Amino acid sequence: MMITHFSHHHPLSPYQVELDHHDHHQKHDDQDHDHDHDHDDQITICSGCELELISGSSAYKCNKPGCDFRLHELCSELPRESRHPSHPQHPLTLLFTPHYSFTCKACAGSGTAFIYSCTACRFDLHVSCIALAESVRRVDHEHPLELVFSSKEEECCGICGCSFVEGCWAYLCRGCGSYGTHLECATSEEEEEKELLVGSGENEEERGIPGSR
């Protein structure tokens, strides 16, 4: 069923990402095989969170010719307003095209698409950062790691060894008191396992990995 979304002027249709790639190849059957091979390596990006649309996942796309607007299914369902413990003073509003150059308070990264923002305080978060888990577990550490909303530059990540960005979010171990990780490092082991499963052709659902869809 087609939907309308406040961030885009045209209706959006549901599709499975791998079917979209397949359709593209069908249109280019008569073209050079090397060209098709190049498309196999092309990454399709969600217009909302600016992250990759994974083959096999559900998404929405604009059917207007020449329009590449696409959204993860989850990004299409994001609430227009959110309360987050990192900014308890005010609610955060979902903006689809920031009118200023912003820096995410969580990861210090920039962006051009969806953000959750408190315009009064110039407090901005990527939609992927606002969805970070409050705690994570790693097999190489005995205690759970908890999300904190500020870190110190003199402290170093227990996984990659690099220093934290002053004031940015991190995962810290309350049990040890001195062990912490960057946001991306905290889940690096899980991502590596997923890549291995994809490479071996093994389905996540067969392995019972939480969060697989």
N, C-alpha and C positions, 0 to 999 in steps of 0.2 A: 504494500500500500504506500502510495506517495505521501510525503509529508511536506510541510512548510517549516522553515526554521528562521528565527529572527535574524540570523547572521547572513542570510543569503536572499537575493531577490527572486530566485527561481525555485520551483518545486524540486524536491529531491526524491529519487527512487531508490529502494533497497536493492542491494546486490551482494553476492559473495565475491570476495576479492579475487580468488583464483579464477572465477568464471570471467571476470572482467579482463584478466590477462589473456585467457584463452580466446575470447572474442577478438582481442586485438590481433592475435596471431592469425586467426582465420581470415581477417581482412588483408593480411600481408602474405597469403600463401604463395602468390606469384612473384614475390620479391626475393631478393638474395637471401640465402640461408644465414649468412653472417649477420645480416641486419636483425633477423629474428633472435639470434643468439645474444646480441647486444641487449635486446629488450628483456631477455630473461634476467639480466642483472640489474635492470632498472628498478629503483625504489619508488613506490607510490606513497605520497605523504598526505596525512590527514590535514585538512585546512584549518582544523580547530586547534589541536595540540601540537602540530608540526612533527609528530612522530610517525614512524612507518606503519602503513596498513599491511598487516601480516596476511599472507596467502591463506585462504580458508576462513578468514574472519568475516563477520557481518558488518556492512557499512552502508552509507548512502552516497549517491553521486548525483550531480546535476546532469540532466539529459540535453541541455542546450548545447548545440555544436560549438566547439571551441572553448567551452567552459570546463575547467579541470577541478572544480570545487568538489571535495569529498570529505566525508566525516565518518570517523568511527561511530558505530552504533551508540557506544557509551557517551561519546562527545556530543551526540545529538540530544542526549537525555540529561545533560548537565543542568542543575538548577540555576535559575537566573540570579539567585542570592544565596550566600553561604555564611555561616558563622564558623570561625576557626579559632582554636585556642592561641594561636600565634598572634592574633590581633583581636583581643576580646572587647576592645573599646567600641568597634563599629562592625556592622555586617559588611561583607565583601560582595561586590556586584560583578557579574560576568560581563566582560566587555569583549567584543569580537574584533574590533579594530582600534587599538589604543591610539590616541591622538598625540602621543608624546613618546619619547624614547624612554623605555622603562628598564629597570633592573630588578629581577626577581629577588625578593628578600631571602628566599630559601637557598637558591643555588648560585646567585650572582650572575645568572645568564640573562640574555636579552631575548627578544622575540618579536614577531610581527602579527601573531594571531591571538587566540583566546587567552585572556588573563582574568584572574579574580582581583579586583581592585577596590581599595578605599581611596577615592580621589581626594578626600579632605586631608588625608595623612600621606598621600603619595606612597601607599603601601600596596605592593603588587606581588602576585604569585602566579607562576605558571599553573595551568590546570592539572598538569601531571604532578607538580609539587604539592598542591593542596590535597591531593589524594594519597600521599605517602602514608604507609602504615605507621601506627604509633609505636610499634615495636617489631623487631625482626629477630630471628634466630639463625645462627650459623653453626655448621657442624664443627668448625675449628675454634669455637669459643664456648665455654661452659655456661655463660649467663646470657639472657636476652639483652639485646641492645635497644635502648629507648631513644625515641626521637626528641632532640632538644632544639630550641629555636635560636641558639646562639653558640658560637664556638670561638676559641682563641687561636690566634695565628701561631703562637709558640707550641701548640700541641700538634702532634702528627698522627696521621691515619695509621691504624694498626695493621692494615692490609697492604697498601701501596707505599707507605713510608713518607708520603708527601705531607706538607703542612696544611692545616685548614685555612680557609679564607675567613678572616676576622669577621665575626658577627653572623656568619652563615649557619644554616642548619647542619646538624650532624647526628649520627647515631652514637650514643655513649653507653658504656656499661656501668650501671649504678653499683654493681657488686664489686668490681675491681677499682672503680673510681678514677682510673687513669687510661683505660682502653676505650678508643673510639674509632669510628670510620667515617669517611665521606659518604654522602647519600648514595652515590652510584656504586661505591665499593661494597656497601653493606649487602647488596643483592647480586654482586658480580658472580658468585658461585652458582646461584640459581640460573642466571642468564647463560653461563657457560654450559650448564647441564642441558638447558633447552636447545642450545645450538648443537650439542652432541647428538641429542635425540633426533633433531631434524636431519642432521648429516647421516645418521644411521637408518633413517626412514621409520623410526619407531614413533608411534603416536603417543602424545602426552596422556590422553585419556586411558590408554592401555596401562600406563605406568601409575595412574592414579595421582598425578601431580595436581595439587590444589591450584585453582584458578584457570585451569585449561577449559576452553570453550569449544 
